[in-house]
Amino acid sequence: MIRSELIQKIADDNPHLYQRDVERIVNTVFEEVTGAMAQGNRVELRGFGAFSVKKRDARVGRNPRTGETVHVEEKHVPFFKTGKLLRDRLNGK
């Protein structure tokens, strides 16, 4: 599902809301999650999962095409851990 499909589904399920308002709500939720993660905070949605930021240390990598070594700088990457309710639902429990 992509963002526009999510917005359309929510708008269809809530006919009393205008689509532009649903779009604003969805965008606000995503912006808040992104902003919190950019500050290094953890975002937990009970039953769904938790978003966090993990740090990857600098390392020496290898260019697969040429085989030469390449220095890869330290970076922060998003990480998602599923919640128990979501895992159970995916596994048919």
OpenMM code with the backbone's topology and positions (N, CA, C; nanometers):
from openmm import Vec3, app, unit

residues = "MET ILE ARG SER GLU LEU ILE GLN LYS ILE ALA ASP ASP ASN PRO HIS LEU TYR GLN ARG ASP VAL GLU ARG ILE VAL ASN THR VAL PHE GLU GLU VAL THR GLY ALA MET ALA GLN GLY ASN ARG VAL GLU LEU ARG GLY PHE GLY ALA PHE SER VAL LYS LYS ARG ASP ALA ARG VAL GLY ARG ASN PRO ARG THR GLY GLU THR VAL HIS VAL GLU GLU LYS HIS VAL PRO PHE PHE LYS THR GLY LYS LEU LEU ARG ASP ARG LEU ASN GLY LYS".split()
positions = [
    Vec3(0.0853, -0.1176, 0.0000),
    Vec3(0.0000, 0.0000, 0.0000),
    Vec3(0.0897, 0.1238, 0.0000),
    Vec3(0.0555, 0.2185, -0.0841),
    Vec3(0.1295, 0.3438, -0.0890),
    Vec3(0.0482, 0.4537, -0.0202),
    Vec3(0.1115, 0.5663, 0.0013),
    Vec3(0.0491, 0.6750, 0.0774),
    Vec3(-0.0876, 0.7158, 0.0196),
    Vec3(-0.0952, 0.7302, -0.1115),
    Vec3(-0.2221, 0.7732, -0.1721),
    Vec3(-0.3324, 0.6687, -0.1526),
    Vec3(-0.2958, 0.5405, -0.1529),
    Vec3(-0.3949, 0.4352, -0.1280),
    Vec3(-0.4422, 0.4392, 0.0170),
    Vec3(-0.3499, 0.4669, 0.1096),
    Vec3(-0.3859, 0.4795, 0.2504),
    Vec3(-0.4826, 0.5957, 0.2701),
    Vec3(-0.4519, 0.7088, 0.2089),
    Vec3(-0.5383, 0.8266, 0.2192),
    Vec3(-0.6766, 0.7963, 0.1625),
    Vec3(-0.6817, 0.7302, 0.0478),
    Vec3(-0.8094, 0.6969, -0.0152),
    Vec3(-0.8895, 0.6011, 0.0714),
    Vec3(-0.8247, 0.5016, 0.1303),
    Vec3(-0.8929, 0.4034, 0.2161),
    Vec3(-0.9525, 0.4708, 0.3384),
    Vec3(-0.8751, 0.5592, 0.4026),
    Vec3(-0.9260, 0.6302, 0.5205),
    Vec3(-1.0413, 0.7211, 0.4822),
    Vec3(-1.0301, 0.7893, 0.3680),
    Vec3(-1.1368, 0.8783, 0.3221),
    Vec3(-1.2636, 0.7986, 0.2904),
    Vec3(-1.2475, 0.6807, 0.2301),
    Vec3(-1.3637, 0.5969, 0.1981),
    Vec3(-1.4321, 0.5443, 0.3242),
    Vec3(-1.3518, 0.5107, 0.4258),
    Vec3(-1.4068, 0.4584, 0.5512),
    Vec3(-1.4679, 0.5674, 0.6389),
    Vec3(-1.4359, 0.6935, 0.6103),
    Vec3(-1.4870, 0.8073, 0.6886),
    Vec3(-1.5455, 0.9123, 0.5952),
    Vec3(-1.6662, 0.8871, 0.5423),
    Vec3(-1.7249, 0.9796, 0.4443),
    Vec3(-1.7527, 1.1200, 0.4995),
    Vec3(-1.7542, 1.1347, 0.6324),
    Vec3(-1.7777, 1.2668, 0.6920),
    Vec3(-1.6532, 1.3558, 0.6874),
    Vec3(-1.5374, 1.2995, 0.6483),
    Vec3(-1.4142, 1.3771, 0.6374),
    Vec3(-1.3837, 1.4082, 0.4910),
    Vec3(-1.3352, 1.5292, 0.4670),
    Vec3(-1.2916, 1.5649, 0.3324),
    Vec3(-1.1585, 1.4966, 0.3028),
    Vec3(-1.1357, 1.4625, 0.1770),
    Vec3(-1.0116, 1.3952, 0.1398),
    Vec3(-0.8898, 1.4824, 0.1707),
    Vec3(-0.9019, 1.6139, 0.1511),
    Vec3(-0.7876, 1.7013, 0.1792),
    Vec3(-0.7530, 1.7011, 0.3275),
    Vec3(-0.8549, 1.6852, 0.4155),
    Vec3(-0.8293, 1.6773, 0.5591),
    Vec3(-0.7623, 1.5456, 0.5957),
    Vec3(-0.8067, 1.4369, 0.5332),
    Vec3(-0.7447, 1.3058, 0.5569),
    Vec3(-0.5991, 1.3095, 0.5118),
    Vec3(-0.5738, 1.3714, 0.3976),
    Vec3(-0.4377, 1.3823, 0.3462),
    Vec3(-0.3501, 1.4617, 0.4431),
    Vec3(-0.4042, 1.5687, 0.4976),
    Vec3(-0.3301, 1.6510, 0.5940),
    Vec3(-0.2998, 1.5712, 0.7214),
    Vec3(-0.3953, 1.4904, 0.7670),
    Vec3(-0.3767, 1.4083, 0.8872),
    Vec3(-0.2663, 1.3052, 0.8650),
    Vec3(-0.2733, 1.2333, 0.7528),
    Vec3(-0.1737, 1.1305, 0.7226),
    Vec3(-0.0353, 1.1935, 0.7098),
    Vec3(-0.0254, 1.3051, 0.6394),
    Vec3(0.1040, 1.3722, 0.6239),
    Vec3(0.1589, 1.4202, 0.7577),
    Vec3(0.0716, 1.4693, 0.8451),
    Vec3(0.1140, 1.5157, 0.9769),
    Vec3(0.1689, 1.4004, 1.0602),
    Vec3(0.1010, 1.2856, 1.0560),
    Vec3(0.1486, 1.1687, 1.1310),
    Vec3(0.2870, 1.1279, 1.0816),
    Vec3(0.3047, 1.1194, 0.9496),
    Vec3(0.4345, 1.0808, 0.8943),
    Vec3(0.5425, 1.1834, 0.9281),
    Vec3(0.5092, 1.3112, 0.9229),
    Vec3(0.6060, 1.4161, 0.9552),
    Vec3(0.6481, 1.4093, 1.1017),
    Vec3(0.5536, 1.3810, 1.1903),
    Vec3(0.5853, 1.3703, 1.3331),
    Vec3(0.6748, 1.2508, 1.3605),
    Vec3(0.6460, 1.1365, 1.2971),
    Vec3(0.7294, 1.0174, 1.3142),
    Vec3(0.8703, 1.0456, 1.2617),
    Vec3(0.8778, 1.1051, 1.1433),
    Vec3(1.0072, 1.1372, 1.0831),
    Vec3(1.0848, 1.2370, 1.1685),
    Vec3(1.0167, 1.3398, 1.2174),
    Vec3(1.0820, 1.4409, 1.3009),
    Vec3(1.1356, 1.3826, 1.4308),
    Vec3(1.0571, 1.2957, 1.4940),
    Vec3(1.1009, 1.2335, 1.6191),
    Vec3(1.2227, 1.1447, 1.5941),
    Vec3(1.2209, 1.0701, 1.4847),
    Vec3(1.3343, 0.9829, 1.4541),
    Vec3(1.4583, 1.0652, 1.4180),
    Vec3(1.4393, 1.1787, 1.3514),
    Vec3(1.5518, 1.2648, 1.3152),
    Vec3(1.6209, 1.3194, 1.4399),
    Vec3(1.5456, 1.3341, 1.5478),
    Vec3(1.6026, 1.3799, 1.6754),
    Vec3(1.6622, 1.2642, 1.7550),
    Vec3(1.6500, 1.1430, 1.7017),
    Vec3(1.7056, 1.0262, 1.7686),
    Vec3(1.6103, 0.9584, 1.8646),
    Vec3(1.4833, 0.9997, 1.8631),
    Vec3(1.3835, 0.9417, 1.9526),
    Vec3(1.3238, 0.8142, 1.8941),
    Vec3(1.2627, 0.7371, 1.9798),
    Vec3(1.1946, 0.6130, 1.9420),
    Vec3(1.0456, 0.6437, 1.9317),
    Vec3(0.9792, 0.5879, 1.8313),
    Vec3(0.8357, 0.6082, 1.8139),
    Vec3(0.7675, 0.4728, 1.8238),
    Vec3(0.6788, 0.4582, 1.9211),
    Vec3(0.6117, 0.3306, 1.9421),
    Vec3(0.4629, 0.3452, 1.9152),
    Vec3(0.4102, 0.2570, 1.8311),
    Vec3(0.2678, 0.2497, 1.8035),
    Vec3(0.2212, 0.1156, 1.8589),
    Vec3(0.1582, 0.1169, 1.9735),
    Vec3(0.1210, -0.0061, 2.0429),
    Vec3(0.0438, -0.0999, 1.9513),
    Vec3(0.0836, -0.2252, 1.9525),
    Vec3(0.0196, -0.3273, 1.8712),
    Vec3(0.0725, -0.3328, 1.7292),
    Vec3(0.1344, -0.2260, 1.6823),
    Vec3(0.1873, -0.2218, 1.5455),
    Vec3(0.3375, -0.2444, 1.5453),
    Vec3(0.4098, -0.1603, 1.6185),
    Vec3(0.5544, -0.1760, 1.6242),
    Vec3(0.6224, -0.0494, 1.6715),
    Vec3(0.7547, -0.0531, 1.6667),
    Vec3(0.8336, 0.0602, 1.7138),
    Vec3(0.9382, 0.0970, 1.6091),
    Vec3(0.9479, 0.2261, 1.5836),
    Vec3(1.0485, 0.2799, 1.4929),
    Vec3(1.1609, 0.3381, 1.5777),
    Vec3(1.2839, 0.3090, 1.5413),
    Vec3(1.3971, 0.3655, 1.6125),
    Vec3(1.5098, 0.3908, 1.5129),
    Vec3(1.6158, 0.4515, 1.5640),
    Vec3(1.7314, 0.4834, 1.4804),
    Vec3(1.8504, 0.4045, 1.5337),
    Vec3(1.9193, 0.3369, 1.4441),
    Vec3(2.0396, 0.2631, 1.4829),
    Vec3(2.1608, 0.3277, 1.4171),
    Vec3(2.2714, 0.3243, 1.4887),
    Vec3(2.3948, 0.3836, 1.4380),
    Vec3(2.4820, 0.2736, 1.3785),
    Vec3(2.5290, 0.2952, 1.2585),
    Vec3(2.6245, 0.2036, 1.1963),
    Vec3(2.7609, 0.2702, 1.1991),
    Vec3(2.8567, 0.2019, 1.2555),
    Vec3(2.9918, 0.2561, 1.2672),
    Vec3(3.0597, 0.2655, 1.1314),
    Vec3(3.1598, 0.3503, 1.1245),
    Vec3(3.2407, 0.3616, 1.0029),
    Vec3(3.3132, 0.2288, 0.9817),
    Vec3(3.3358, 0.1949, 0.8553),
    Vec3(3.4012, 0.0687, 0.8254),
    Vec3(3.4714, 0.0786, 0.6910),
    Vec3(3.5485, -0.0224, 0.6622),
    Vec3(3.6130, -0.0304, 0.5318),
    Vec3(3.5335, -0.1302, 0.4493),
    Vec3(3.4785, -0.0820, 0.3368),
    Vec3(3.4008, -0.1669, 0.2486),
    Vec3(3.4804, -0.2007, 0.1239),
    Vec3(3.4125, -0.2669, 0.0320),
    Vec3(3.4795, -0.3060, -0.0908),
    Vec3(3.3856, -0.2784, -0.2077),
    Vec3(3.4390, -0.2156, -0.3109),
    Vec3(3.3622, -0.1910, -0.4323),
    Vec3(3.3490, -0.3253, -0.5045),
    Vec3(3.2259, -0.3767, -0.5211),
    Vec3(3.2103, -0.5090, -0.5806),
    Vec3(3.2528, -0.5146, -0.7278),
    Vec3(3.2480, -0.4030, -0.7952),
    Vec3(3.2836, -0.4014, -0.9376),
    Vec3(3.4349, -0.4048, -0.9587),
    Vec3(3.5071, -0.3217, -0.8818),
    Vec3(3.6521, -0.3111, -0.9024),
    Vec3(3.7334, -0.3876, -0.7987),
    Vec3(3.6730, -0.4158, -0.6834),
    Vec3(3.7444, -0.4860, -0.5782),
    Vec3(3.8276, -0.3958, -0.4885),
    Vec3(3.8344, -0.2661, -0.5195),
    Vec3(3.9141, -0.1765, -0.4366),
    Vec3(3.8412, -0.1453, -0.3066),
    Vec3(3.9200, -0.1162, -0.2018),
    Vec3(3.8607, -0.0858, -0.0717),
    Vec3(3.8100, 0.0583, -0.0712),
    Vec3(3.7011, 0.0767, 0.0010),
    Vec3(3.6351, 0.2066, 0.0092),
    Vec3(3.6028, 0.2337, 0.1557),
    Vec3(3.6277, 0.3561, 0.2004),
    Vec3(3.5933, 0.3948, 0.3368),
    Vec3(3.4453, 0.4329, 0.3408),
    Vec3(3.3684, 0.3653, 0.4251),
    Vec3(3.2260, 0.3956, 0.4429),
    Vec3(3.2116, 0.4684, 0.5752),
    Vec3(3.1550, 0.5889, 0.5703),
    Vec3(3.1419, 0.6705, 0.6909),
    Vec3(3.0320, 0.6182, 0.7835),
    Vec3(3.0394, 0.6623, 0.9080),
    Vec3(2.9369, 0.6302, 1.0072),
    Vec3(2.8039, 0.6876, 0.9598),
    Vec3(2.6945, 0.6160, 0.9864),
    Vec3(2.5626, 0.6674, 0.9479),
    Vec3(2.4551, 0.6148, 1.0411),
    Vec3(2.3416, 0.6805, 1.0369),
    Vec3(2.2254, 0.6408, 1.1155),
    Vec3(2.1198, 0.5882, 1.0192),
    Vec3(2.0592, 0.4744, 1.0558),
    Vec3(1.9600, 0.4120, 0.9686),
    Vec3(1.8320, 0.3858, 1.0472),
    Vec3(1.7154, 0.3942, 0.9803),
    Vec3(1.5895, 0.3643, 1.0489),
    Vec3(1.5771, 0.2139, 1.0741),
    Vec3(1.5115, 0.1789, 1.1836),
    Vec3(1.4914, 0.0396, 1.2203),
    Vec3(1.3482, 0.0246, 1.2677),
    Vec3(1.2815, -0.0840, 1.2270),
    Vec3(1.1436, -0.1096, 1.2676),
    Vec3(1.1351, -0.2467, 1.3315),
    Vec3(1.0761, -0.2526, 1.4485),
    Vec3(1.0536, -0.3798, 1.5158),
    Vec3(0.9036, -0.3978, 1.5307),
    Vec3(0.8515, -0.5087, 1.4792),
    Vec3(0.7072, -0.5308, 1.4833),
    Vec3(0.6593, -0.5546, 1.6259),
    Vec3(0.5359, -0.5145, 1.6492),
    Vec3(0.4729, -0.5382, 1.7783),
    Vec3(0.4154, -0.6780, 1.7843),
    Vec3(0.3860, -0.7254, 1.9036),
    Vec3(0.3359, -0.8606, 1.9227),
    Vec3(0.2028, -0.8817, 1.8517),
    Vec3(0.1140, -0.7837, 1.8570),
    Vec3(-0.0172, -0.7960, 1.7931),
    Vec3(-0.0027, -0.8131, 1.6415),
    Vec3(0.0854, -0.7364, 1.5809),
    Vec3(0.1078, -0.7461, 1.4361),
    Vec3(0.1697, -0.8808, 1.4007),
    Vec3(0.2690, -0.9245, 1.4771),
    Vec3(0.3318, -1.0552, 1.4513),
    Vec3(0.2294, -1.1666, 1.4611),
    Vec3(0.1446, -1.1630, 1.5652),
    Vec3(0.0433, -1.2661, 1.5835),
    Vec3(-0.0575, -1.2662, 1.4684),
    Vec3(-0.0957, -1.1473, 1.4245),
    Vec3(-0.1932, -1.1382, 1.3144),
    Vec3(-0.1345, -1.1908, 1.1833),
    Vec3(-0.0066, -1.1622, 1.1593),
    Vec3(0.0592, -1.2114, 1.0396),
    Vec3(0.0727, -1.3628, 1.0399),
    Vec3(0.0853, -1.4204, 1.1599),
    Vec3(0.1027, -1.5645, 1.1726),
    Vec3(-0.0289, -1.6375, 1.1982),
    Vec3(-0.1403, -1.5682, 1.1804),
    Vec3(-0.2715, -1.6308, 1.1888),
    Vec3(-0.3187, -1.6675, 1.3283),
    Vec3(-0.2686, -1.5975, 1.4297),
    Vec3(-0.3104, -1.6278, 1.5673),
    Vec3(-0.4190, -1.5339, 1.6117),
] * unit.nanometer
topology = app.Topology()
chain = topology.addChain("A")
for resn in residues:
    res = topology.addResidue(resn, chain)
    for name in ("N", "CA", "C"):
        topology.addAtom(name, app.Element.getBySymbol(name[0]), res)
